[in-house]
């Protein structure tokens, strides 16, 4: 069980909207929290272990700009409780960069991990989804649809619909996913909250945000 939030709001503070959305969803996961934003095709994410107010403060939120945002609070069912498994995940692929937040389990995760054909940075089955989308040379919407068709969920499924921070939203029976792609990728790990970015800058601190 995880909390997933997505918003498209040009001209609005999408990071702050995501913060309060995740705060309301804190009951769905207390192990880690993260927000990824897309600004003119550049992806930036801040994620770390801890509760939403512990990961984000005013300075962190003020550095997250964009038209799209996705957020995630994690309750692990697959993969250890470690920073590498905190979401949203940023994955650098052959065709694009992808930020993805996912709630659900994949029955065929190991099969898909082998199909990805490269080592992944986390033990979460969610990164497999990001890797497949990031390496698919087709347009983003087609790559997302093709990847979703390959996912197998447990039966009976307690899946939730997809929320997407890309212009095209795709619904999946395997869980709730958020994705968007493009830009370059770089990661850094500040002292507490940790940030990854597809642009030139990334920064994060920990604390509490206020309206």
C-alpha positions in Angstrom: 0.0 0.0 0.0 1.5 3.3 -1.1 0.2 6.8 -1.6 0.4 8.3 -5.1 -0.4 11.8 -6.2 -0.3 13.5 -9.6 -1.0 17.0 -10.8 -0.8 19.1 -14.0 -1.3 22.8 -13.2 0.6 25.3 -15.3 1.2 28.5 -13.4 0.7 26.9 -10.0 3.1 25.7 -7.4 2.8 22.0 -8.3 5.4 20.9 -5.7 3.5 22.5 -2.9 0.2 21.0 -4.2 1.9 17.6 -4.2 3.3 18.2 -0.7 -0.2 18.7 0.8 -1.6 15.9 -1.4 1.1 13.5 0.1 0.5 14.8 3.6 -3.2 13.8 3.2 -2.0 10.4 1.9 0.6 9.8 4.6 -1.4 7.0 6.1 -0.8 5.0 3.0 3.0 4.9 3.5 5.4 6.1 6.2 8.8 4.7 5.0 9.7 7.3 2.5 8.4 10.3 0.6 9.2 12.0 -2.7 8.1 14.5 -5.3 9.2 14.7 -9.0 8.5 17.7 -11.2 8.8 18.3 -15.0 9.7 21.7 -16.2 10.1 22.2 -20.0 11.1 18.6 -20.3 13.6 18.6 -17.4 12.9 16.2 -14.6 13.9 16.9 -11.0 13.1 14.7 -8.0 13.6 14.9 -4.2 13.0 11.7 -2.2 14.2 10.3 1.1 13.4 8.0 3.9 11.0 9.4 6.4 7.6 11.2 6.7 6.5 13.9 4.3 7.3 16.8 6.8 10.7 15.3 7.5 11.7 15.1 3.8 10.4 18.5 2.6 10.8 22.0 3.9 10.2 25.5 2.4 13.7 25.6 0.8 13.3 22.1 -0.8 9.8 22.9 -2.2 10.9 26.3 -3.6 13.5 24.5 -5.7 11.0 22.3 -7.4 9.4 24.0 -10.4 7.3 22.7 -13.2 4.0 22.2 -14.9 3.7 18.5 -13.9 4.4 16.8 -10.6 4.0 13.4 -9.1 4.4 12.4 -5.5 4.8 9.1 -3.6 4.7 7.8 0.0 6.0 4.3 0.3 4.9 1.2 2.3 7.2 -1.5 1.0 5.8 -4.8 -0.2 8.7 -5.6 -2.6 12.3 -4.4 -2.0 14.0 -3.3 1.2 13.3 -0.1 3.1 16.3 1.8 1.6 16.9 5.1 -0.1 17.4 3.4 -3.5 13.8 2.1 -3.4 12.2 5.5 -2.4 10.0 6.9 -5.1 9.4 8.6 -7.5 12.2 6.8 -9.2 14.2 8.6 -11.9 15.5 6.3 -14.6 17.8 7.2 -17.4 17.1 5.2 -20.5 18.1 4.9 -24.1 15.0 6.8 -25.4 14.1 9.1 -22.6 14.3 9.8 -18.8 11.3 8.7 -16.8 10.1 9.7 -13.3 7.7 7.0 -12.0 5.7 6.4 -8.8 3.9 3.1 -8.5 1.6 1.3 -6.1 1.2 -2.4 -6.6 3.0 -5.7 -7.1 4.2 -7.4 -10.3 3.9 -11.1 -10.5 6.3 -11.2 -13.4 8.8 -8.7 -12.1 11.8 -11.0 -12.4 10.9 -11.9 -16.0 10.6 -8.2 -16.9 13.9 -7.4 -15.1 15.6 -10.0 -17.3 13.9 -8.5 -20.4 15.3 -5.0 -19.4 18.7 -6.4 -20.1 20.7 -4.2 -17.7 21.3 -3.8 -14.0 18.9 -1.6 -12.1 19.6 0.7 -9.2 16.9 -0.6 -6.8 15.4 -3.9 -5.7 11.9 -2.5 -6.2 9.8 -4.0 -9.0 8.6 -0.5 -9.8 11.9 0.4 -11.5 11.4 -2.4 -14.0 8.4 -0.4 -15.3 10.4 2.8 -15.6 13.3 1.0 -17.3 11.0 -0.5 -20.0 9.4 2.8 -20.7 12.7 4.7 -20.8 14.3 2.2 -23.3 11.3 2.0 -25.7 12.0 4.0 -28.8 8.3 4.6 -29.6 6.5 7.9 -28.6 6.0 8.2 -24.9 2.2 7.4 -24.9 2.8 4.3 -27.0 5.8 3.2 -24.8 3.7 3.5 -21.7 0.8 1.6 -23.2 3.1 -1.2 -24.5 4.8 -1.5 -21.1 1.5 -1.6 -19.2 0.3 -4.5 -21.4 3.3 -6.5 -20.2 2.7 -6.2 -16.5 1.0 -9.0 -14.6 -0.7 -8.3 -11.3 -1.6 -10.7 -8.5 -5.1 -12.2 -8.6 -7.4 -10.9 -7.2 -5.9 -7.5 -7.8 -6.3 -4.5 -5.4 -4.9 -2.3 -8.2 -5.6 1.4 -8.6 -5.8 3.5 -11.7 -2.8 5.2 -13.1 -2.0 8.9 -12.6 0.5 10.3 -15.1 2.6 13.5 -15.1 3.1 13.1 -18.8 0.6 14.8 -21.2 -0.9 11.3 -21.8 -2.4 9.3 -19.0 -2.5 5.6 -19.2 -4.5 3.2 -17.0 -3.0 -0.1 -15.8 -4.6 -3.1 -14.2 -1.3 -3.8 -12.4 -1.3 -0.8 -10.1 -1.1 2.9 -9.9 1.7 4.5 -11.9 2.9 8.0 -12.8 5.4 8.7 -15.6 6.9 11.4 -17.7 10.0 11.5 -19.8 12.8 13.6 -21.4 15.9 15.6 -20.4 19.3 14.6 -19.0 19.7 13.0 -15.6 22.0 13.6 -12.7 21.8 12.6 -9.0 23.1 14.0 -5.8 22.7 13.1 -2.2 22.6 16.1 0.2 23.1 15.6 3.9 19.5 14.5 4.6 16.8 14.7 1.9 18.2 13.4 -1.4 17.5 14.8 -4.8 17.9 13.7 -8.3 17.6 15.9 -11.4 17.7 15.7 -15.1 18.9 19.3 -15.3 22.0 21.0 -13.9 20.9 21.6 -10.3 19.5 19.5 -7.5 19.2 20.4 -3.8 17.2 19.3 -0.8 17.0 19.7 2.9 14.7 18.3 5.5 12.1 19.9 7.8 8.5 21.1 7.6 6.7 22.9 4.9 3.9 25.4 5.5 1.4 27.1 3.3 
